Amino acid sequence: MNRWVNWNKIFFARILSVILFLFFLLSSDVFAVIPDLNPAPFRGWQNTTLQAWDFLTNANPAAPEAGWVNPFGSPLSQVISIRKESAWLAEEVGHQGVWILNCFSNIGMVMDIPNKSEGTIWLQTVYASEDNWVPSIWVLKDGNADTAKSMDLIEKRAINDAFSYALYTMTIGPSFKSCSVFIRPRDCKAKIDSVLVETLTSVVGPSPDIDDDGLVHLSDLLRLADQWTRSDCSVSPENNWCSGADITQDGVVNLDDLAILAAFWLTNSL
């Protein structure tokens, strides 16, 4: 009988220890993983990307965390600093790995996301700032500042007394090979704990507008002629040396590409 009682005590003691351990994990302010509170509705679809950074080291530039998915190339994050020293904290109020962005040294953070054509961007970030101002986030086509557009803030919520969570989204137009997500502090200072970016690419048909000026005309024909019969075109977005002359993307510039260009030229349409 006493043995049975002792085993019961041991069993319930173990159950209690497990409950207390789980309570500690749920109530702890230490974030060892990137918060993923709002996964993109298109996650896992074809032609989507997913990449995240938790900044556990001060590597700059930095590759995303293991498990990233991007069929178009390798994403990269970089803090833009105008001074030699970079303000990175190994720990801040229970959050591990935090970059400090401000107006005087680290002026911003850029995530280069290889992509293709029109795309929807979904971004989650954990940050801290004075008066809880959300970071200002812009998207640039191929790193071109003239194409910069501000992302729309969808949601923000407090995580604890110091850090908050924000969700952004937007859709950008066609004709680009990568998008650059530019994060800046809105009130001259922000602390970035983590960033998770997802994109959905809309696959479009072949375009004979080889020079991307919105028209099909002589300059497109000349560019196609310059690459005529070349058979070593690269269809990868990061090494497409034939500059879009391979309209059908079959690896060679030939009559098939010329036929598409001629058809669009005659109808004067895109």
C-alpha positions as CSV (number, residue, x, y, z in Angstrom):
1,M,0.0,0.0,0.0
2,N,2.8,2.4,0.9
3,R,4.6,1.6,-2.3
4,W,1.5,2.4,-4.3
5,V,1.1,5.8,-2.5
6,N,4.8,6.6,-3.1
7,W,4.4,5.8,-6.8
8,N,1.4,8.1,-7.0
9,K,3.4,10.9,-5.3
10,I,6.2,10.4,-7.8
11,F,3.8,10.4,-10.8
12,F,2.0,13.6,-9.7
13,A,5.3,15.3,-8.9
14,R,6.5,14.6,-12.4
15,I,3.2,15.9,-13.9
16,L,3.5,19.0,-11.8
17,S,7.1,19.6,-12.9
18,V,6.0,19.3,-16.6
19,I,3.2,21.8,-16.1
20,L,5.5,24.3,-14.4
21,F,8.1,23.9,-17.1
22,L,5.4,24.6,-19.8
23,F,4.2,27.6,-17.9
24,F,7.7,29.0,-17.8
25,L,8.1,28.6,-21.5
26,L,4.8,30.3,-22.2
27,S,5.4,33.2,-19.8
28,S,9.1,33.7,-20.7
29,D,10.2,36.9,-22.5
30,V,13.1,35.1,-24.2
31,F,12.3,34.6,-27.9
32,A,14.6,31.9,-29.2
33,V,12.4,31.6,-32.4
34,I,11.0,34.1,-34.8
35,P,7.4,35.0,-34.0
36,D,5.1,33.8,-36.8
37,L,1.8,35.2,-35.7
38,N,0.2,35.7,-39.1
39,P,1.5,33.3,-41.8
40,A,0.9,34.5,-45.3
41,P,-2.4,33.1,-46.8
42,F,-0.4,31.9,-49.8
43,R,2.4,30.1,-47.8
44,G,3.4,26.8,-49.5
45,W,1.9,27.7,-52.9
46,Q,3.8,27.4,-56.1
47,N,6.0,30.4,-56.9
48,T,6.2,31.6,-53.3
49,T,9.2,32.5,-51.2
50,L,9.8,32.5,-47.4
51,Q,12.8,33.9,-45.6
52,A,13.4,35.1,-42.0
53,W,16.2,36.7,-39.9
54,D,16.5,36.5,-36.1
55,F,19.9,38.3,-36.0
56,L,21.4,36.1,-33.3
57,T,24.8,37.2,-34.6
58,N,26.0,40.5,-35.9
59,A,26.8,39.1,-39.3
60,N,26.4,41.9,-41.9
61,P,25.3,41.1,-44.5
62,A,23.4,38.0,-43.2
63,A,21.8,35.1,-44.9
64,P,18.4,34.1,-43.7
65,E,17.8,31.4,-41.1
66,A,17.9,27.7,-42.1
67,G,14.7,26.5,-43.8
68,W,14.3,29.5,-46.1
69,V,12.6,28.8,-49.5
70,N,13.3,30.9,-52.6
71,P,13.4,29.3,-56.1
72,F,14.6,32.5,-57.6
73,G,17.9,33.0,-55.7
74,S,19.5,33.6,-52.4
75,P,18.0,36.4,-50.2
76,L,20.3,38.6,-48.1
77,S,19.9,41.1,-45.3
78,Q,22.2,44.1,-44.7
79,V,22.3,46.9,-42.2
80,I,23.4,50.2,-43.9
81,S,25.8,52.0,-41.7
82,I,27.5,55.3,-42.2
83,R,30.0,54.7,-39.4
84,K,32.5,51.9,-38.8
85,E,30.8,50.7,-35.6
86,S,27.5,48.9,-35.9
87,A,25.0,49.0,-33.1
88,W,24.0,45.4,-32.5
89,L,22.9,43.9,-29.1
90,A,23.3,40.3,-28.2
91,E,20.3,40.7,-25.8
92,E,17.8,43.4,-25.1
93,V,15.0,43.0,-22.6
94,G,14.9,39.2,-23.1
95,H,15.1,39.4,-26.9
96,Q,18.2,37.8,-28.4
97,G,20.0,39.5,-31.3
98,V,18.8,43.1,-31.9
99,W,19.9,45.7,-34.4
100,I,19.6,49.3,-33.5
101,L,18.6,51.6,-36.4
102,N,18.9,55.4,-36.0
103,C,19.6,58.6,-37.9
104,F,23.3,58.7,-37.1
105,S,25.0,55.4,-37.7
106,N,22.8,52.5,-38.8
107,I,20.4,54.4,-41.0
108,G,18.4,51.4,-42.3
109,M,18.2,47.7,-43.1
110,V,17.7,46.2,-46.5
111,M,16.4,42.7,-47.4
112,D,17.2,41.7,-51.0
113,I,14.6,39.1,-52.0
114,P,15.1,37.5,-55.5
115,N,11.7,37.4,-57.1
116,K,10.2,37.6,-60.6
117,S,7.6,39.8,-62.2
118,E,4.5,41.0,-60.2
119,G,4.4,40.0,-56.6
120,T,2.6,40.2,-53.3
121,I,4.8,40.9,-50.2
122,W,3.9,39.8,-46.7
123,L,6.2,41.0,-43.9
124,Q,6.2,40.3,-40.1
125,T,8.6,42.1,-37.8
126,V,9.3,42.4,-34.0
127,Y,10.6,45.9,-33.1
128,A,10.9,48.4,-30.3
129,S,10.8,52.2,-30.6
130,E,10.0,55.3,-28.6
131,D,6.2,55.9,-28.4
132,N,5.7,52.6,-30.2
133,W,6.1,54.1,-33.6
134,V,6.1,51.3,-36.2
135,P,9.1,51.1,-38.6
136,S,8.8,52.7,-42.0
137,I,9.1,50.0,-44.6
138,W,9.5,50.5,-48.4
139,V,9.9,48.2,-51.3
140,L,12.1,48.9,-54.3
141,K,12.2,47.1,-57.6
142,D,15.7,45.8,-58.3
143,G,17.1,48.2,-55.7
144,N,16.0,51.3,-57.7
145,A,15.0,54.1,-55.4
146,D,12.8,55.7,-58.0
147,T,10.4,52.7,-57.7
148,A,10.1,52.9,-53.9
149,K,6.6,52.3,-52.5
150,S,5.5,52.2,-48.9
151,M,4.2,48.9,-47.4
152,D,0.7,49.0,-45.8
153,L,0.5,48.4,-42.1
154,I,-2.1,45.7,-41.4
155,E,-1.7,45.0,-37.7
156,K,0.4,45.9,-34.7
157,R,0.3,44.6,-31.2
158,A,2.4,44.7,-28.0
159,I,4.4,41.6,-27.2
160,N,5.7,42.9,-23.8
161,D,6.5,46.2,-22.2
162,A,9.4,46.9,-24.6
163,F,8.8,45.1,-27.9
164,S,5.9,45.0,-30.4
165,Y,4.8,43.1,-33.4
166,A,3.8,44.5,-36.8
167,L,2.4,43.0,-40.0
168,Y,2.7,44.7,-43.4
169,T,1.7,43.8,-47.0
170,M,1.6,45.2,-50.5
171,T,1.6,44.3,-54.2
172,I,4.2,45.6,-56.6
173,G,4.0,45.7,-60.4
174,P,5.8,43.7,-63.1
175,S,9.2,43.8,-64.7
176,F,11.7,43.2,-62.0
177,K,14.1,40.4,-61.0
178,S,14.3,41.2,-57.2
179,C,12.7,43.4,-54.7
180,S,14.5,45.2,-51.9
181,V,12.7,45.7,-48.6
182,F,14.0,48.8,-46.9
183,I,13.3,49.2,-43.2
184,R,13.9,52.6,-41.5
185,P,13.0,54.0,-38.1
186,R,10.0,56.3,-38.2
187,D,11.1,58.4,-35.1
188,C,14.9,58.3,-35.8
189,K,15.5,55.2,-33.6
190,A,14.2,51.6,-33.7
191,K,15.3,48.2,-32.5
192,I,14.7,45.3,-34.9
193,D,14.5,41.9,-33.3
194,S,13.3,39.8,-36.2
195,V,12.0,40.0,-39.8
196,L,10.0,37.4,-41.7
197,V,9.3,38.0,-45.4
198,E,7.1,36.0,-47.8
199,T,6.3,36.7,-51.4
200,L,3.9,35.4,-54.0
201,T,4.9,35.8,-57.6
202,S,2.3,36.1,-60.4
203,V,3.7,34.2,-63.4
204,V,3.1,36.2,-66.6
205,G,3.3,35.2,-70.2
206,P,6.2,36.0,-72.5
207,S,6.8,39.7,-73.1
208,P,8.5,41.0,-76.2
209,D,9.1,44.4,-74.5
210,I,12.8,43.4,-74.1
211,D,14.0,46.8,-72.9
212,D,11.1,47.2,-70.4
213,D,10.1,50.6,-71.7
214,G,6.4,49.7,-72.2
215,L,6.6,49.6,-76.0
216,V,7.4,47.0,-78.6
217,H,9.5,48.8,-81.3
218,L,12.8,49.0,-83.0
219,S,15.0,49.0,-79.9
220,D,13.5,45.6,-78.9
221,L,14.2,44.2,-82.4
222,L,17.8,45.4,-82.2
223,R,18.4,43.8,-78.8
224,L,16.9,40.5,-80.1
225,A,19.1,40.7,-83.2
226,D,22.2,41.3,-81.1
227,Q,21.5,37.9,-79.3
228,W,20.4,36.1,-82.4
229,T,21.1,32.3,-82.5
230,R,22.9,32.5,-79.2
231,S,22.2,29.2,-77.4
232,D,23.7,29.7,-74.0
233,C,21.2,32.2,-72.5
234,S,20.6,31.8,-68.8
235,V,17.0,31.6,-67.7
236,S,18.0,32.2,-64.0
237,P,16.9,35.6,-62.8
238,E,20.4,36.4,-61.3
239,N,22.3,35.5,-64.5
240,N,20.1,36.4,-67.5
241,W,22.8,37.8,-69.7
242,C,20.6,37.9,-72.8
243,S,18.5,40.7,-71.2
244,G,15.1,39.3,-72.0
245,A,15.8,38.5,-75.7
246,D,15.0,34.9,-75.0
247,I,11.2,35.7,-74.9
248,T,10.1,32.1,-74.8
249,Q,12.7,31.3,-72.1
250,D,13.7,28.1,-73.9
251,G,17.4,28.8,-73.6
252,V,18.0,30.1,-77.2
253,V,17.1,33.3,-79.1
254,N,15.6,32.2,-82.5
255,L,12.5,32.5,-84.8
256,D,10.1,31.6,-82.0
257,D,11.2,34.8,-80.2
258,L,11.1,36.9,-83.3
259,A,7.5,35.6,-84.1
260,I,6.2,36.8,-80.7
261,L,7.9,40.2,-81.1
262,A,6.5,40.6,-84.6
263,A,3.0,39.6,-83.5
264,F,3.0,42.2,-80.7
265,W,4.6,44.8,-83.0
266,L,1.9,44.4,-85.6
267,T,-1.0,44.7,-83.1
268,N,0.8,47.4,-81.1
269,S,-0.3,45.9,-77.9
270,L,1.3,44.6,-74.7
